[in-house]
């Protein structure tokens, strides 16, 4: 296993509430939620850099919307 490094993360109240809720609903630690978010963001960045699009689809309403990632 690689060496781990520590960091301090400052979040506003809304961001911390969102992190708390995700951790609780997923039954994960806050650190695990942040790690998953980082892996997901890395995947999205790599795929959009290769020209792929991120699309959200509502099958019931038969609607699609492209998610723009900055």
C-alpha positions in Angstrom: 0.0 0.0 0.0 1.3 3.5 -0.8 2.1 6.1 1.8 -0.9 8.2 2.8 -0.7 12.0 3.4 -2.9 14.2 5.5 -4.6 17.4 4.6 -7.0 19.9 6.2 -10.2 20.6 4.3 -12.3 23.7 5.1 -16.0 23.5 4.1 -18.8 25.9 4.6 -21.9 24.8 6.4 -23.8 23.6 3.3 -20.9 21.6 2.1 -20.3 20.0 5.4 -24.1 19.2 5.7 -24.0 17.6 2.3 -20.9 15.5 3.2 -22.5 14.5 6.5 -25.7 13.4 4.7 -23.8 11.4 2.0 -21.7 9.7 4.6 -24.7 8.8 6.6 -26.9 7.6 3.7 -24.0 5.5 2.2 -22.9 4.3 5.6 -19.3 5.5 4.8 -16.8 7.7 6.6 -16.5 11.3 5.3 -13.0 10.4 4.1 -14.4 7.5 2.1 -17.1 9.8 0.5 -14.4 12.3 -0.5 -12.2 9.5 -1.9 -15.2 8.2 -4.0 -15.9 11.7 -5.2 -12.3 12.2 -6.3 -12.3 8.9 -8.2 -15.6 9.8 -9.9 -14.4 13.3 -10.8 -11.1 11.8 -12.2 -13.1 9.4 -14.3 -15.4 12.1 -15.6 -12.4 14.3 -16.5 -10.6 11.6 -18.3 -13.7 10.6 -20.4 -14.8 14.1 -21.3 -11.2 14.9 -22.3 -11.5 12.1 -24.8 -14.6 13.7 -26.3 -17.3 11.7 -24.4 -20.4 13.4 -23.0 -22.0 13.0 -19.6 -25.7 12.6 -20.1 -28.5 12.2 -17.5 -31.5 10.3 -18.7 -35.0 10.1 -17.3 -36.5 6.9 -18.9 -40.0 7.6 -17.6 -40.2 11.1 -19.1 -37.9 10.0 -22.1 -35.7 13.1 -21.5 -32.0 13.4 -21.7 -29.8 16.3 -20.5 -26.1 16.8 -21.1 -24.2 17.7 -17.9 -21.5 20.3 -18.6 -18.4 19.8 -16.5 -16.1 22.8 -16.0 
